[in-house]
Amino acid sequence: MSESFYVTTPLYYVNAQPHLGHAYTTVIADALARWHRQHGESVFFLTGTDEHGEKIAQAAHAQGVSPQTFADRASQWFRSLWASLGISYDRFIRTTEPQHVEVVRKVLEVLHNQGALRRGTYIFWYCVPCETAWSESDFPDPHTRLCPSCQRPTDRAEEDDYFLDLEPHRAWLIEYIETHPSFILPVSRRNEVLGMLKKALPPLCVTRPKDRVPWGIEVPFSSKHVTYVWFDALLNYLSALDWPDGAAFQECWQKAGAIHLIGKDIIRHHAVYWPIILHALKIEPPKTIFAHGWWLVEGEKMSKSKGNMVDPVAVVKTYGMDALRYFLLRDVPLGEDGIFSESALIRRINADLANDLGNLVYRSLSMLEKHAHGRIPSGRPSEEDRHRMDAIEHAIALAIRTLAIDEALKAIWDWVNQANRSIEEEAPWELARSGHKEKLDSFLYRLADRIRVVALWLWPFLPKAAQSIWEQLGFEIPVDRSLLPSALDHPIPPGQKIRKAPPLFPRIV
Ligand SMILES: [Zn+2]
């Protein structure tokens, strides 16, 4: 029976256009999903949009449309960006769709029936831009009460709501984190969460009065309340699996275990609230919550108020989807902050993509045209190559399973660079000049086969370039139809006609 893999991104809030941070999380999830599919696993890759709450109602009002119409449009921005970035999600869920609404209401009913929810007065300090209600103990400075997440001023408020007590679950959660080392990653984030759990947890308010926030999922046991938008959004990880009776829930949640990829700014919601909500429902926690870092622009976090947002749509238009994917996946180890700038992106494109990869493919295919009449000559891979190939395949697998994607790409580039070196060392043009036909054929064969392996390895990360290399080598069946690692052992057939194309990544000057 094949293994299963369940990976999620957060549901993106549709109050504004997608930015580089959204693209980052989604590209990571996509690379992982593709790699696991390529290795024969049954994959479920979930993403989507979070569409309820005050800010959506406000944004819709400003445009003179209904919240649903606004959400329909905004959800589409994300879908088109994912199309332009080659994102291969299996399910795009929206929190306004009936399947999700039904699950949220069911969860609230279950919790209410078991007495886990209680009514009370909610006193809070609310940050409208973050849609986050903060309690007194959250403020580093209790005098200013600035939002701990965005540093903006917050508003004091009081209302009648329903609560889920978190404190009774705190000891359990601490123990769970301590006994499951890969539950919260990286370690720095795990320590941050354990820090949050050092003091008593205030109850989580899971509703909002409908007269203040009308745009939300109505609570089944109170017509005066809607569901708090975060509580609503987190439940997508279950509703997309058709919890509680769906086969997908069995397969993805129970058997595979969820990998939640998130930005580090939403760690509290995912690593404190979410496991406790699940614990209250008697559902196992996800397998891993991985919080990646931020892309900083000139040393600062991107934000609308600073006007330094990077628009991924524009970057893809200018540089292409694979260039952006490569930069995001390669430039920093997952979990650390990165610095985004156009010059850094161009440096990567020119050095790694144009010079190393593009050049290898272009000059190899040129030599096959010139010295082998555009066909793969006879030959076979060397034993040495087969050993190195196995070692690199192993290194990539290890890197992917530990979410060290940059290490996987480095391993592939070791192979690319070795192939480039072999051209310098064996100087095929000399072999051609001196009439060593057999030696030349044998070298060109090995070179073509090394490039075949590059295409297979690159597919999860740079799907467009991988497919192009594959076609240039003359393969008819798409590259994604080959399963690894077994496909590595099927060398390129001699006699196959190549189809050389222009350079994959032209140098940017
Ligand atoms: Zn805030």
Residues whose N, C-alpha, C, O or C-beta is under 5 A from the ligand:
A	BS01	ZN	C127 C130 C147 S149 C150 Q151
